[in-house]
Amino acid sequence: MTEQLSEDVNVLKHYLEEQNCKDVNVIDVEGRCSWADVLIIATVTSVAHLRGVAHELWGELNDLGLEVTDRHKTPAGDGWELIDTGSIVIHLMSAELRDFYSLEKLWKNPEA
């Protein structure tokens, strides 16, 4: 992971924690994934929380100079929003969906 990418990830992780997202987890998938270098997974407490965090996060990403691909004007109400910046993919998920899909288990480091 480059120094700039690491700095951006740390800023985003801290930002999500400040926005009251729970269990913010950073997963380095560089070399194991062709479409991203880092996944950030965070739990939101409600659809309203998800929408608010996503909306404010776009501003934070813009401040970092990260471009969001396929940006939705209004996040979906299904409890999961994926925000793709190319090298960083952010998953904002309800606790139920996070438990069901278990992305951390899917992407855990096989050497660990």
Secondary structure as GFF3:
##gff-version 3
##sequence-region A 1 112
A	DSSP	alpha_helix	3	18	.	.	.	ID=ss1
A	DSSP	beta_strand	22	28	.	.	.	ID=ss2
A	DSSP	beta_strand	38	44	.	.	.	ID=ss3
A	DSSP	alpha_helix	47	64	.	.	.	ID=ss4
A	DSSP	beta_strand	80	84	.	.	.	ID=ss5
A	DSSP	beta_strand	88	94	.	.	.	ID=ss6
A	DSSP	alpha_helix	95	101	.	.	.	ID=ss7
A	DSSP	alpha_helix	103	107	.	.	.	ID=ss8
###
